[in-house]
């Protein structure tokens, strides 16, 4: 039973160690871009070594190492991967912070510092959980691997993507990712992503000859408005995500036009204009179908076209999968209430494992969607996650979730 493993007392005995690890990680700057994770990787490596555990670096670039450590249990069994990322978003306006971004500050039960919410709090919690599982390796079968990766914040090629390409053995049989969806929910799914270039062309000439809808900029504006109108469309939930609230944000399409360029001078009619749009697609809305719809919108606006930059469909692991049940049961035992099943809004590395057919779930001490000024996680949430990770892992490995 998930609540009977006793990890709570062990984590409580090491809570000061857990918070100190958070402090070391916050001080190890790893903003992406540029994405240099050497200092943060060194912190994780030293922590594991202090507990008698070896780790290795798997890197596509020397400045973006991915830390990998594995422990084998008492015999053959499933391979569970515990995944976190080391890079962080930028701090934004540092003058707006009420605490130093690069120093852990505890106030009113919150642990402040850049990356604490996204996601150095989870890195620390998962590293502690990994050492606790290693200390009990005689009590479970199979293998547990910790992957602390680079290049996740920009969903780049040098982190988990490189790791899985270079080391396909690290796909495992299940992935528990520390990327929280906000509010201590349990993320079963990731939205799909569709990046599009919207372009428009028209005849040029002097501004005095402009006609309604006759310039590249006005044509592009019409297409942008049509794409913006797609915001909020709800998808029909797949059967194995029926527990997700039907009107939840994760089940709605979002469309954001992030860049716009057009024209050459104020007194000239623009001949060319283009924009880039980021559409996040809930389960049930395939990327191909949405791209075709945007292309139809472009066909209704003279001189406009749509080009896919990149895209992939939403993916998910059903609520009844043993790994999902193990994490949900562990969280319920630790916190008294089962977490709400949700669809993550931003992408996470869990989607890379699901693309390989590996079940994956996200749970972590992230109070908001990503990060920002006064980034933080609560001390209780970081502590609880360390217990949940270890408890759920033991349950999954020993077959309790099956």
N, C-alpha and C positions, 0 to 999 in steps of 0.2 A: 504493500500500500504506500502511496506517495508520501503520506504524512509521517511514516514511521521510520524514515531513514536516519534521523538524527543529525542532518547537516546543519540545521538551524543553530544548535549549540556550538558546532565547530566554527561556523561563520561568525557568530557573536564573539567567540574567543579571539578571532582574528580581525575584528572590525577595524581596529586602529591600523593594522597592516593593510587592510583593504583601502582605507581612506588615504594612507600614505602612498599607496600605489597610484591612486587617482591623482594625487599631487604631483608625483613624478611624471605622469603622463601629460598633465596639463602644461607643465614646464617644458616638455619636449615639443617644441613647435613643429607643426606638420600641416600648415595651411596648403590647400590645393585649389588653384595653382599657386606655387610651382609643384607641390606634391612631394617634397622631400620628407620621407618617413624614417630616415636613418636613426634619428635621436629616439623617436618613439619605439622603433623596433628594438633598439638597444635596451630600453627600459624593460620591455617584455622579456627579452632574452635573459637579462640579469635576474629578473624575478624568478623565472623558471629555474635557472641555474642555482639560485639560492635554496630551492626546494629539491635539488638533486635531479632535475629534469633537463635533458638535452633538447636543443632546438636547432633548426637550420634556416638559412636564408635562401629563398628561391626568388630570383630577381631578373626581370627583363632589362632593367636599368639599375646601375649601382646606387642611385639616390632614391630608389623606390623598392626597398626590400620587402618581401612578404615573409613573415615568420611562420614556420611550421614546426609543430611538436606532436608526437604520437606516443601513446601508451597502450600496450597490449594487456588484455585481461587474462583471466585464468584459463581460457580455452577458446575454441572457435566460436564466433558469434557475429552479430551485426557490427558495422563500422559507422559510428556516429561522428559527424564533423561539427565542431563548435566554431562558429565564424564571427569575426568582428573586423572592423576596419580602423586603421590608424590615422588616416588623414582627416582634416577638419575643413569646414568652410572658413572663409575669412571673417575677421571679427567685426567688420563694418566700421562704423564711426567709433573709434576707441574713446573719444571724449564723451560719448554717451553712456559708456559703461560706468556703473556705480562701484565696481570692484576691478582690480587689475585683471586683464584678460588672461595673462600668462602665469598667474599664481592662484592656487586653489584657495578659496575663501569660503568658510562655513558661516552661515548666518540664517537663523530661524529655521534650522533643519534642512537648509539647502546647501549644496556644494556647488559653488560658482567657479567658472573658469572656462575658457574657450575649449569646446569639444566635450564638456561633461555630459551634455544631453546627446550630442551627436559626434562620437559616441564613446568617449574615453571612460565614462562611467561603466558602460557595458564591457569594455576591454578589461577593466580591472575586475569586475564581477566574474567574467568568464575565465580569466586567468586563475583566480582563486578557486573557482569551481573545478577547473581542470586539475589543479594540484590536489584538491580533496579527492577527486575520483582516482587519481594516480595512487594516492595513499591507500585506497581500498581496492586496488586492482585484483586482489584475490577474491573479491566478492561479486565480480561480474565477468561475463564472457565478451569476446569481441575486441574491438579497438575504439579508442577515442582519439581524435585528432583536433588540435587547436590550430586554426588558421587566422592570423592577424595580418590583414592585407593592406596594400596601398591602393591609391587611385580609384577609390570608390565614389568619392564625393562628386567627381565629374563623370563617373561611369566610364572611366578610361580603360585602355587595353593592358595596362601594366600591373594591375592588381589581380583580382580573382580570375579574370579572363586569361591572363598569362599563366597563373597557377594551374588552372584546370587543363590548359593546353599542354603545359610542360609536364604535369604530374596527373594524368587521368586517374591514377589510383586514389587521388584525394576526393573523387566524387562521392565515395562512400555509399551508405544505404539510407542515410537521412542527414539533414542539415538543420541545426538549431542556430539561428542567426540572432545576434544581440541588437539588431537594428529595430528599435521600438517604433511603433506606428503612432505614438502619442497617446497619452492618457492611460498607459499600462494596458492597452488592448492587445489582443492576440491576432497578429496578421497572418491570415491564411493565403493571401493572394497579393499579387502586384498588378497594378494597372499596366496595360500595354502602352507603348510609346509610338507616336507617329510625328516625325519632323518633316515639314513640307516647305519648299520654296514656292512662294506665290509671285508670279512675274506678270508684268503688263508692258505692252508696247503701243505706240501711237505715232502719228505723224508729228514732226516738230514744227517749229516756226515761232513767230513773235507772239508774245502774250496777248496782244490786242486782237488776235484772231481766235482766241479760245472759245470753245463751245461746250455746252454742258456734257459731261461724260466723255470729252474728246481728247483728254491728255492721259498719259500713262499713269500719272499719280491719281487722278480721279477714278480711273478704271480700277487701279489697285485698291483704292479706298472702298469701292463698292464690293470687291471680292473680300476684303478684310471684314467688312460689316457682315457679309453672309457667313463667313467662317465664325465670327464672334457669336452669331446667333445660335450656333450649335452648343454653346455652353449650357450645362445643366441637363442635357438629355440623359434620361435614366435608361439603364440596360435591364433586360430581364435576367434575373439571377439564375445561374446554373443550379441544377438540383442539389449538388453537393455543397453549395454555398447558401442554402436556404436559411441558415441560422443568421446570416448577415442581414441587418435591418434593411428593408427594401428601399428606403429613402436615404440611406447612409451616403456620406460624401464619396466614399470609394466606389459607389455604383453609378456615379454621374460622370459624363464626359466633360472634360475641361479643354478649352482652346485658348491659347495665349499667343499673341503675335509679339515676338520679342525684339525683332529688328525691322526697321523700315528704311529704305534708301530710294531716292528718285530725283530726277532732274539735275540740271547743271547750273541754272541761274534764275533768279526770281522773274526776270522779264522774258524768259524763254519757255515755250510749252514743252513739258517733259516728254521725251521720246521713250525713255525706259524707266521702270521702277520695279522694285522687288521687295519682298518681305519674307521673313522666316517665322513659321508658326510651329508651336509645340502643342500637340494634342495628346492628352492622357486618356487612355481608353479602358473603361471598366470591363470586367469579364462579361462576355456576351456581345461585345462590339468588336469584331475583327478589324485589324488594320486595313486589310484590302478593301473591305466594304466601306469604311470611312473615307479612305483615299478616293474611291470611286465616287462617293457622294460629293466630296470637295471638287473633284474634277468636273462633275456635272454643274456645280455652282459656277465654276470658271467658264464653262461652255456658254452660260447665259450672260456673261459679261464680255463684250467684244475685246479682242486683243489680249486676253489673259490666259495664263497656263499654270499648271501645277506640276512640280517635280518632287518626288520623294527623296529626302536626304537620308533617312534611316527609319526603321520601324520594326516593331514586333508586337505580337499579341499578348494580352494579359495571360498570366498563368497562375495556377493555384493548387493547393493541396486540400482535399476535402476534410471536413470537420471530424469525420469518423476514422481518419487514419490513426494508427497507433501512436505515431510521434506527436500528432496534434493533441490527442487525448492525454498523453503523458505530460505535456507542457501545461495543458489546461488543468488537469488534476493537481499537478504540483503547485501551480499558482493559486488554485482554490484552497489547498491545504495551508499554504504559507500566509495568504492574505485574507482568507475567510470568505472570499467570493470568487467565483470563476470569472476570468476576463472575458470581455465582450469580443466576439469574433468580428474582425474588420478586414477591409481591403486597404493595403497601404496606398497612399497617394503618390509620393515619390517612389522611384525605383530603388531596389536594394540588390545586393549580390545574391540574395536567395533566389532571385529569378534565374540566375545563371545555372544554379544547380537544378532547378525545376526543368529548365530547358533540356537537361540531360536525363530527364526522367526520374530524378531523385526527389523524394518528398522533402519539403522545406517549410519552416515556420519561423516567424520573427516575433521576438518578445524582448523588451529591453526598457531600461530606466530613462526613457526619453519623454519629457512632459509635453513637448510640442511636436510639430511636424518635422522640423529640421533643427535649426539653431538660429542664433541672432545675438543682439546685444544682451548682456547678462546671461549668457548661456549657462544652464545649470541642470542638475538632477538632484532629487532629494536623497538625503542619506539613507532614509528608510528604503526607498526604491532600489538603490544600488545594493544595499544589503540583501533585500528580498530576492533580487535577481540572482545573486550568487547562490542562494539556497535553491531557488527554482531550477537553475541550470543544472546543478549537481543532482537534485532530486529527480528531475525529469529524465536526465541522461541515464541514471541508474535504473529507473523504471523501464525505459525503452530497451536498454541492453539486456535486462533480465527477463524481458517478455511481459512485464506487467501491463503494458499498454496494448497488448495484442488481444 
